[in-house]
Amino acid sequence: MTTNTNTPEAAEQDNIVPMDAMNDPINPPPTKKERDEYKKKQQERIGKYVVGGTDLGGNTISKIYSRGDEYVIYEVANLPPHESMLVFIDSIIEEDDSKIDRYHASKEHFDEFISHCYKYNCSSIYKKRAATVMSATILGKNDINKNNFAAINRDIKNDYENTMLGRNLYQSGAITLALIFIILALITYLARDSNFIKANHFIPVVLYAASFASIGGFISVSLKIKSLHTDRELKKKTYFFYGAERILLSMMAGVLVYFMLKGNIIFGFMNNSSDISFSIYVICALSGFSETLIPNTLRNLETKSEI
């Protein structure tokens, strides 16, 4: 017996032979030769389900999560994410519908898992777990009357919530430190005529450069926040400090770039006698945005010095 979940009509198109046909004198059971021929063809069909091959629906197989002698649970590359995880069942005994029946009995819960996986953008590890559960169900090792995917669905949701919390804390840490230095820079600028600021000439310079760099760093954090991976073992408040650390590194890069510009080490044509040079502070912001600008600049300077 063969079934493929590529299309809803697939199961209806199977040539299903009921179990009581074995005792039907009009439709006698197949002979040993017929069984051997069917088994050989069944093994050939199952054997074609390999990564890079195609299934019965013509879909390209991109990943195989689980397989047995009579089933394959796999993923295809040319279907939408919520339709890409498929199950193919091909019984060794043609009249045996038990594995297909178990699959259909648990399909409602399997579809619920697919919905959770798509909704929360789950990783492949959860698909692997679901394939293991479905394999056990097909083989009759799980109770088909209970939702065997409930624990996986719960873990997917918890993982998503933890990831979002970690990302929010990371972004909060970044914007908190950036705002602190921006406010300090504004206060310093408003008090620029005070004796203290005039006597400490480099304080406003450092604050201005750091503030512009923190703006660039926060923009970078905001653009890349969706790619941030979280670790379950880390305390969530740790991500707040990670975000602040990212801005701190941006500000250090901005200050370093400012003095490199003033020292004619890089972009000497932009240098001028004024400390309030917006073109210089724009470069500071870019240095805070790019994580590779300073390392690449220092690497180029090292190369030139060796030459």
PAVEXTI-102866 format. One record per residue: residue in one letter; x, y, z of N, C-alpha, C in turn. Coordinates in steps of 0.001 Angstrom, whole numbers, plus 500000, padded with zeros to 6 digits. Layout:
BEGIN
PT   rest      n.X      n.Y      n.Z     ca.X     ca.Y     ca.Z      c.X      c.Y      c.Z
PT      A        X        Y        Z        X        Y        Z        X        Y        Z
...
This chain:
BEGIN
PT   rest      n.X      n.Y      n.Z     ca.X     ca.Y     ca.Z      c.X      c.Y      c.Z
PT      M   500840   498811   500000   500000   500000   500000   500878   501242   500000
PT      T   500583   502209   499145   501399   503405   498990   500551   504646   499186
PT      T   501095   505624   499878   500425   506918   499993   501463   508008   500059
PT      N   501098   509186   499550   501995   510342   499566   501161   511547   499939
PT      T   501661   512379   500818   500911   513550   501273   501212   514781   500448
PT      N   501674   514610   499220   501993   515766   498385   500742   516557   498044
PT      T   499603   515858   497824   498367   516529   497481   497238   515915   498289
PT      P   496155   516671   498566   495039   516125   499322   494361   514966   498623
PT      E   494452   514932   497304   493779   513876   496558   494587   512595   496500
PT      A   495840   512655   496968   496735   511515   496786   496206   510264   497462
PT      A   495703   510418   498702   495241   509240   499436   494015   508632   498773
PT      E   493170   509473   498142   491963   508976   497499   492276   508223   496211
PT      Q   493424   508506   495635   493776   507896   494366   494452   506542   494545
PT      D   494772   506176   495798   495438   504895   496036   494490   503739   495765
PT      N   495045   502684   495243   494257   501485   494985   494234   500653   496255
PT      I   493338   501012   497188   493310   500391   498506   492586   499048   498435
PT      V   493247   498037   498959   492663   496698   499037   492343   496422   500489
PT      P   491090   496250   500892   490755   496021   502288   491359   494728   502804
PT      M   491532   494673   504138   492172   493523   504756   491344   492249   504592
PT      D   490010   492395   504571   489197   491187   504456   489225   490589   503057
PT      A   489945   491273   502129   490073   490711   500786   490898   489439   500798
PT      M   491696   489258   501860   492525   488061   501943   491662   486806   502087
PT      N   490427   486987   502607   489518   485852   502770   488417   485847   501720
PT      D   488566   486708   500743   487564   486814   499685   487900   485822   498581
PT      P   486997   484845   498311   487286   483862   497255   487318   484471   495863
PT      I   486608   485588   495685   486600   486223   494367   487916   486946   494127
PT      N   488462   487598   495190   489743   488292   495105   490729   487625   496055
PT      P   491308   486533   495636   492223   485792   496512   493471   486608   496810
PT      P   494138   486325   497932   495359   487049   498283   496447   486803   497249
PT      P   497402   487745   497117   498470   487578   496124   499360   486389   496453
PT      T   499928   485831   495420   500839   484699   495604   502183   485194   496124
PT      K   503050   484259   496513   504372   484615   497025   505175   485362   495960
PT      K   505036   484927   494706   505753   485588   493627   505293   487033   493468
PT      E   503968   487228   493532   503423   488579   493405   503870   489462   494571
PT      R   503913   488872   495767   504381   489627   496933   505846   490025   496775
PT      D   506652   489096   496288   508078   489381   496101   508284   490480   495064
PT      E   507496   490424   493978   507599   491458   492946   507171   492823   493492
PT      Y   506086   492817   494273   505615   494076   494864   506650   494633   495832
PT      K   507231   493757   496660   508229   494198   497635   509449   494796   496939
PT      K   509858   494181   495819   511002   494696   495075   510712   496096   494538
PT      K   509510   496283   493982   509135   497603   493462   508996   498620   494600
PT      Q   508490   498131   495747   508345   499009   496908   509699   499512   497381
PT      Q   510676   498641   497416   512025   499029   497827   512644   500014   496837
PT      E   512345   499835   495560   512849   500765   494547   512223   502148   494721
PT      R   510919   502180   495030   510238   503465   495228   510798   504194   496450
PT      I   510936   503466   497553   511479   504063   498775   512916   504529   498552
PT      G   513685   503733   497804   515094   504050   497569   515309   505311   496763
PT      K   514306   505735   496006   514427   506950   495200   514308   508222   496036
PT      Y   513857   508071   497270   513688   509240   498139   515010   509572   498815
PT      V   515821   510340   498107   517127   510774   498604   517237   512282   498397
PT      V   518138   512919   499145   518356   514358   499003   518840   514663   497589
PT      G   518153   515595   496939   518474   515936   495559   517583   515235   494557
PT      G   516892   514173   495002   515965   513465   494133   514600   514140   494133
PT      T   513644   513513   493481   512287   514049   493418   511302   513031   493963
PT      D   510210   513540   494539   509168   512641   495034   508153   512378   493929
PT      L   507057   511702   494275   506051   511358   493267   505362   512599   492701
PT      G   505395   513697   493451   504785   514934   492971   505725   515802   492165
PT      G   506969   515324   491954   507945   516092   491187   508670   517153   491988
PT      N   508500   517147   493311   509176   518125   494169   510597   517670   494482
PT      T   511523   518616   494533   512921   518307   494829   513112   518136   496333
PT      I   513655   517009   496735   513869   516707   498153   515125   517429   498631
PT      S   514963   518291   499637   516093   519067   500159   516642   518504   501464
PT      K   515810   517793   502207   516257   517265   503497   515390   516075   503886
PT      I   516008   515067   504472   515279   513907   504979   515435   513884   506494
PT      Y   514306   513958   507204   514334   514000   508662   514281   512609   509280
PT      S   513569   511701   508642   513459   510348   509190   513022   509406   508074
PT      R   513481   508176   508156   513066   507195   507164   513105   505804   507765
PT      G   512293   504936   507207   512263   503535   507599   512072   502685   506361
PT      D   511809   501416   506556   511614   500530   505407   510328   500838   504656
PT      E   509377   501506   505341   508071   501721   504720   507624   503187   504733
PT      Y   508486   504090   505111   508077   505501   505157   509302   506408   505044
PT      V   509042   507640   504603   510064   508689   504556   509405   509998   504972
PT      I   510028   510709   505903   509566   512037   506302   510627   513024   505835
PT      Y   510248   513935   504965   511243   514752   504279   510740   516168   504044
PT      E   511620   516998   503511   511295   518392   503196   511685   518670   501753
PT      V   510854   519459   501072   511131   519799   499676   511465   521282   499571
PT      A   512143   521632   498494   512674   522995   498353   511753   523929   497584
PT      N   510852   523393   496779   510090   524247   495867   508640   524468   496300
PT      L   508359   524309   497591   507030   524588   498113   507133   525612   499239
PT      P   506036   526330   499548   506065   527280   500673   506433   526566   501973
PT      P   506979   527294   502953   507432   526664   504202   506370   525827   504898
PT      H   505110   526289   504899   504064   525558   505607   503571   524334   504830
PT      E   504092   524115   503629   503714   522943   502842   504914   522067   502492
PT      S   506080   522422   502987   507311   521769   502522   507646   520464   503240
PT      M   507078   520223   504425   507379   518995   505172   506335   517939   504828
PT      L   506774   516845   504218   505868   515834   503680   506184   514450   504233
PT      V   505190   513566   504101   505329   512179   504555   504951   511246   503410
PT      F   505799   510273   503143   505539   509259   502113   505524   507892   502789
PT      I   504421   507156   502605   504279   505824   503202   504061   504810   502093
PT      D   504847   503761   502109   504767   502702   501100   504954   501362   501817
PT      S   503842   500679   502090   503886   499449   502886   504541   498311   502124
PT      I   505278   497488   502846   505899   496306   502241   504829   495312   501815
PT      I   503796   495142   502660   502655   494281   502321   501579   495162   501705
PT      E   501193   494853   500499   500311   495739   499742   498975   495964   500431
PT      E   498463   494939   501126   497147   495049   501757   497193   495716   503127
PT      D   498395   496025   503612   498542   496566   504962   498305   498076   504969
PT      D   497177   498483   505562   496836   499902   505649   497114   500483   507034
PT      S   497659   499693   507927   497764   500115   509327   498615   501374   509493
PT      K   499722   501457   508798   500612   502617   508953   499971   503882   508394
PT      I   499254   503730   507286   498548   504878   506708   497429   505331   507636
PT      D   496730   504362   508235   495648   504701   509165   496188   505445   510385
PT      R   497333   505007   510893   497926   505684   512054   498351   507105   511690
PT      Y   498873   507248   510476   499273   508591   510035   498070   509519   509977
PT      H   496983   509068   509354   495801   509913   509227   495167   510194   510586
PT      A   495283   509251   511515   494731   509466   512854   495460   510582   513597
PT      S   496735   510768   513294   497532   511798   513977   497787   513019   513093
PT      K   497224   513036   511891   497510   514124   510950   497021   515479   511457
PT      E   495916   515488   512185   495407   516753   512714   496437   517411   513635
PT      H   497044   516606   514497   498055   517131   515416   499346   517473   514667
PT      F   499658   516706   513636   500843   517003   512829   500671   518328   512092
PT      D   499474   518562   511560   499194   519834   510885   499257   521006   511863
PT      E   498850   520754   513105   498945   521796   514132   500410   522146   514399
PT      F   501262   521120   514411   502691   521373   514565   503220   522201   513392
PT      I   502822   521853   512170   503262   522601   510984   502850   524067   511108
PT      S   501630   524296   511597   501138   525660   511775   501974   526415   512805
PT      H   502299   525750   513926   503139   526373   514953   504531   526685   514394
PT      C   505069   525746   513665   506415   525906   513117   506467   527087   512153
PT      Y   505440   527235   511341   505387   528344   510384   505147   529674   511098
PT      K   504254   529672   512078   503899   530898   512794   505079   531472   513561
PT      Y   505848   530576   514205   506947   531025   515057   508314   530846   514402
PT      N   508312   530497   513116   509571   530374   512367   510560   529466   513098
PT      C   510125   528244   513370   510924   527325   514178   512145   526829   513402
PT      S   513139   526392   514133   514365   525875   513526   514168   524417   513120
PT      S   515117   523887   512365   515005   522523   511844   515058   521471   512945
PT      I   515593   521814   514119   515665   520842   515204   514270   520414   515637
PT      Y   513303   521328   515561   511932   520981   515934   511276   520110   514869
PT      K   511632   520333   513626   511125   519465   512559   511680   518055   512718
PT      K   512937   517969   513144   513542   516665   513395   512822   515952   514529
PT      R   512499   516680   515583   511766   516089   516704   510378   515626   516267
PT      A   509709   516460   515462   508377   516093   514982   508436   514856   514092
PT      A   509476   514752   513285   509646   513575   512430   509851   512321   513275
PT      T   510577   512453   514378   510778   511312   515278   509457   510875   515895
PT      V   508638   511850   516304   507324   511537   516874   506430   510877   515830
PT      M   506417   511425   514615   505590   510844   513558   506061   509441   513196
PT      S   507364   509216   513199   507898   507880   512918   507386   506875   513940
PT      A   507442   507260   515224   506957   506371   516285   505460   506130   516154
PT      T   504721   507149   515711   503277   507005   515525   502970   506057   514376
PT      I   503662   506220   513270   503454   505342   512111   503755   503892   512463
PT      L   504769   503684   513287   505168   502328   513678   504315   501771   514807
PT      G   503348   502551   515296   502444   502068   516328   502986   502162   517739
PT      K   504025   502953   517957   504633   503067   519288   504006   504184   520120
PT      N   503254   505071   519488   502603   506173   520203   501103   505974   520244
PT      D   500482   506553   521244   499028   506523   521363   498443   507539   520385
PT      I   497702   507062   519406   497172   507956   518373   496021   508815   518888
PT      N   495516   508510   520080   494394   509269   520632   494848   510505   521409
PT      K   496141   510681   521604   496665   511849   522314   497511   512696   521367
PT      N   497685   513939   521737   498490   514851   520921   499961   514663   521267
PT      N   500653   513896   520464   502059   513604   520725   502984   514758   520344
PT      F   502418   515789   519715   503221   516946   519300   503069   518128   520259
PT      A   502300   517954   521332   502011   519069   522244   503283   519639   522867
PT      A   504182   518765   523314   505421   519232   523957   506283   520016   522971
PT      I   506321   519566   521718   507115   520272   520705   506522   521648   520436
PT      N   505196   521714   520308   504537   523004   520080   504804   523975   521225
PT      R   504786   523448   522435   505043   524290   523606   506484   524812   523601
PT      D   507416   523941   523256   508827   524355   523200   509067   525385   522101
PT      I   508385   525220   520969   508524   526187   519868   508068   527575   520316
PT      K   506918   527629   520978   506388   528914   521443   507296   529537   522496
PT      N   507773   528722   523442   508668   529239   524487   509977   529744   523890
PT      D   510495   529005   522920   511742   529414   522271   511564   530743   521552
PT      Y   510431   530902   520890   510144   532158   520182   510034   533325   521165
PT      E   509314   533107   522261   509147   534169   523256   510481   534546   523891
PT      N   511317   533543   524173   512640   533823   524739   513518   534591   523755
PT      T   513417   534218   522474   514196   534910   521445   513777   536368   521329
PT      M   512462   536610   521307   511968   537981   521194   512340   538807   522421
PT      L   512271   538189   523610   512651   538905   524831   514135   539258   524805
PT      G   514960   538306   524387   516396   538565   524290   516711   539677   523308
PT      R   516033   539677   522164   516259   540725   521166   515810   542090   521680
PT      N   514661   542116   522359   514173   543392   522894   515116   543947   523957
PT      L   515631   543061   524819   516568   543509   525846   517882   543982   525222
PT      Y   518326   543280   524184   519548   543680   523482   519388   545081   522894
PT      Q   518242   545306   522259   517985   546615   521658   517797   547688   522735
PT      S   517183   547305   523861   516992   548257   524960   518329   548690   525552
PT      G   519236   547736   525727   520560   548070   526236   521300   549007   525308
PT      A   521131   548774   524003   521807   549620   523017   521266   551044   523041
PT      I   519945   551175   523032   519373   552527   522965   519552   553271   524287
PT      T   519593   552541   525411   519783   553200   526709   521134   553903   526780
PT      L   522193   553174   526441   523526   553777   526494   523677   554878   525449
PT      A   523077   554670   524270   523152   555694   523224   522468   556983   523678
PT      L   521288   556857   524295   520561   558042   524756   521311   558771   525867
PT      I   521952   558005   526747   522720   558628   527834   523803   559543   527270
PT      F   524542   559045   526290   525636   559848   525735   525123   560972   524840
PT      I   524010   560753   524164   523436   561831   523350   522973   562980   524248
PT      I   522325   562642   525366   521877   563673   526315   523070   564409   526920
PT      L   524109   563655   527288   525318   564291   527827   525955   565229   526802
PT      A   525954   564800   525531   526528   565639   524475   525716   566915   524290
PT      L   524376   566810   524362   523526   567993   524224   523740   568962   525386
PT      I   523829   568405   526597   524074   569258   527767   525425   569962   527643
PT      T   526421   569199   527194   527758   569776   527016   527749   570877   525961
PT      Y   527006   570649   524882   526943   571662   523819   526258   572934   524317
PT      L   525174   572765   525097   524467   573934   525618   525309   574698   526635
PT      A   526205   573961   527307   527064   574598   528321   528473   574845   527793
PT      R   528602   574958   526469   529924   575071   525848   530658   576358   526222
PT      D   529911   577372   526662   530551   578638   527029   530955   578693   528504
PT      S   530695   577623   529232   531067   577616   530651   532575   577484   530795
PT      N   533082   577948   531922   534526   577903   532162   535051   576468   532213
PT      F   534238   575568   532771   534687   574175   532894   534899   573546   531522
PT      I   533953   573755   530618   534065   573183   529272   535227   573817   528519
PT      K   535387   575131   528676   536502   575796   527998   537845   575316   528524
PT      A   537884   575001   529820   539147   574541   530412   539441   573086   530076
PT      N   538410   572324   529715   538580   570900   529366   538125   570706   527926
PT      H   538968   571131   527033   538621   571219   525615   538220   569879   525004
PT      F   538831   568783   525451   538594   567500   524792   537316   566793   525267
PT      I   536717   567261   526364   535486   566619   526840   534363   566708   525809
PT      P   534013   567893   525297   532955   567936   524273   533329   567199   522997
PT      V   534602   567255   522610   535036   566564   521392   534758   565069   521497
PT      V   535145   564486   522622   534946   563049   522828   533457   562712   522889
PT      L   532681   563537   523590   531243   563280   523710   530535   563395   522369
PT      Y   530895   564398   521555   530271   564553   520242   530579   563342   519352
PT      A   531841   562968   519314   532233   561825   518476   531556   560542   518947
PT      A   531522   560344   520275   530899   559139   520823   529400   559120   520556
PT      S   528750   560276   520644   527305   560352   520422   526936   560023   518982
PT      F   527666   560608   518038   527391   560299   516631   527659   558824   516340
PT      A   528719   558286   516927   529031   556869   516718   527957   555980   517328
PT      S   527396   556387   518478   526339   555591   519114   525076   555562   518261
PT      I   524806   556671   517559   523657   556697   516642   523861   555678   515525
PT      G   525065   555679   514949   525364   554695   513906   525291   553278   514431
PT      G   525782   553067   515660   525732   551736   516254   524314   551268   516493
PT      F   523440   552165   516956   522054   551775   517207   521319   551462   515913
PT      I   521589   552226   514867   520982   551920   513563   521406   550528   513105
PT      S   522677   550205   513296   523184   548885   512924   522496   547789   513727
PT      V   522327   548023   515033   521651   547047   515898   520214   546830   515436
PT      S   519514   547910   515111   518116   547816   514689   517969   547042   513386
PT      L   518899   547239   512467   518817   546557   511175   519140   545072   511283
PT      K   519995   544717   512237   520451   543333   512354   519782   542566   513483
PT      I   518788   543172   514134   518210   542553   515326   517518   541229   515010
PT      K   516951   541090   513810   516244   539859   513462   517176   538668   513289
PT      S   518440   538935   513078   519402   537843   512906   520099   537471   514211
PT      L   519710   538126   515315   520339   537837   516606   519868   536486   517123
PT      H   520802   535602   517425   520481   534290   517987   520668   534330   519499
PT      T   519710   533762   520204   519760   533767   521664   520128   532390   522186
PT      D   520655   532382   523398   521065   531147   524058   520154   530921   525260
PT      R   519543   529762   525319   518619   529474   526414   519293   529507   527781
PT      E   520559   529162   527816   521261   529052   529093   521621   530415   529683
PT      L   521631   531452   528866   521993   532783   529353   520809   533450   530043
PT      K   521099   534198   531098   520062   534991   531736   519669   536126   530799
PT      K   518377   536436   530792   517874   537401   529818   518492   538786   529990
PT      K   518797   539183   531240   519379   540507   531447   520765   540627   530813
PT      T   521380   539477   530528   522699   539507   529894   522630   540181   528536
PT      Y   521514   540008   527821   521380   540608   526492   521314   542129   526577
PT      F   520799   542644   527688   520784   544098   527881   522214   544634   527891
PT      F   523079   543944   528609   524479   544377   528683   525213   544121   527362
PT      Y   524809   543077   526634   525392   542848   525310   525074   544009   524376
PT      G   523818   544492   524437   523434   545627   523604   524202   546882   523968
PT      A   524369   547110   525286   525148   548265   525736   526610   548126   525317
PT      E   527115   546895   525360   528505   546662   524950   528701   546986   523473
PT      R   527704   546632   522656   527793   546928   521223   527888   548431   520988
PT      I   527110   549218   521711   527161   550672   521566   528470   551224   522110
PT      L   528960   550638   523199   530235   551086   523765   531369   550901   522761
PT      L   531367   549765   522076   532382   549527   521046   532237   550514   519893
PT      S   530993   550840   519549   530753   551823   518484   531309   553186   518870
PT      M   531081   553577   520117   531574   554883   520573   533098   554921   520612
PT      M   533710   553828   521043   535173   553771   521040   535704   553903   519619
PT      A   535012   553252   518671   535419   553353   517268   535263   554783   516764
PT      G   534162   555445   517156   533934   556816   516721   534989   557780   517237
PT      V   535342   557637   518516   536379   558502   519098   537722   558253   518425
PT      L   538023   556977   518193   539287   556640   517534   539353   557226   516129
PT      V   538251   557132   515392   538203   557692   514039   538386   559207   514078
PT      Y   537778   559850   515062   537907   561310   515165   539375   561720   515271
PT      F   540100   561066   516161   541506   561436   516350   542373   561002   515162
PT      M   541974   559934   514484   542702   559533   513281   542496   560560   512171
PT      L   541282   561108   512102   541019   562162   511122   541799   563429   511461
PT      K   541795   563795   512717   542503   564996   513146   544015   564848   513001
PT      G   544489   563621   513066   545918   563382   512918   546340   563130   511483
PT      N   545398   563318   510532   545677   563114   509104   546146   561686   508796
PT      I   545749   560745   509657   546101   559346   509400   545187   558770   508325
PT      I   543915   559150   508369   542954   558742   507340   542134   559966   506938
PT      F   541683   559983   505686   540816   561047   505176   541325   562440   505565
PT      G   542602   562681   505339   543198   563957   505714   542561   565146   505026
PT      F   541995   564960   503850   541378   566067   503112   540147   566628   503838
PT      M   539596   565844   504789   538418   566309   505514   538793   567101   506761
PT      N   540055   567129   507104   540492   567775   508333   540411   569295   508204
PT      N   540006   569953   509283   540018   571412   509347   540234   571838   510790
PT      S   540362   573111   510987   540706   573616   512319   539539   573602   513290
PT      S   538322   573468   512787   537148   573521   513658   536859   572151   514266
PT      D   536497   572155   515545   536091   570909   516197   534656   570543   515831
PT      I   533863   571533   515394   532479   571276   515006   532446   571085   513495
PT      S   532903   569953   513043   532914   569628   511614   531955   568466   511393
PT      F   530813   568754   510766   529789   567728   510635   530234   566592   509725
PT      S   531090   566884   508766   531582   565809   507900   532395   564800   508705
PT      I   533164   565285   509665   533948   564382   510517   533022   563551   511398
PT      Y   531985   564185   511945   531076   563452   512824   530227   562444   512047
PT      V   529980   562723   510789   529296   561731   509945   530165   560491   509783
PT      I   531478   560697   509598   532404   559564   509524   532411   558798   510846
PT      C   532300   559519   511954   532218   558861   513267   530966   557987   513350
PT      A   529851   558508   512831   528612   557724   512829   528755   556478   511966
PT      L   529411   556621   510820   529632   555469   509943   530526   554434   510607
PT      S   531513   554903   511369   532396   553961   512061   531636   553200   513135
PT      G   530640   553856   513751   529806   553163   514730   528853   552192   514082
PT      F   528428   552506   512857   527508   551625   512136   528210   550372   511637
PT      S   529391   550557   511076   530124   549435   510484   531027   548785   511519
PT      E   530919   547470   511653   531761   546740   512594   533131   546426   512005
PT      T   533296   546698   510724   534550   546336   510054   535373   547543   509615
PT      L   534811   548758   509739   535531   549941   509251   536861   550134   509973
PT      I   536832   550132   511294   538060   550342   512065   539044   549188   511893
PT      P   538605   547912   512038   539566   546819   511820   540210   546848   510442
PT      N   539413   547133   509411   539971   547187   508055   540938   548361   507895
PT      T   540598   549500   508511   541485   550667   508425   542817   550392   509100
PT      L   542758   549812   510299   543995   549491   511018   544812   548446   510270
PT      R   544111   547501   509645   544812   546469   508876   545519   547090   507669
PT      N   544854   548034   507012   545476   548713   505869   546681   549545   506298
PT      L   546560   550201   507457   547689   550989   507965   548872   550096   508303
PT      E   548568   548921   508859   549644   547982   509187   550338   547499   507925
PT      T   549553   547238   506885   550123   546778   505617   551022   547848   505004
PT      K   550557   549106   505044   551352   550201   504483   552653   550396   505256
PT      S   552589   550241   506593   553799   550433   507397   554826   549345   507123
PT      E   554354   548136   506817   555276   547042   506507   555947   547251   505161
PT      I   555224   547875   504227   555799   548146   502908   556856   549239   503007
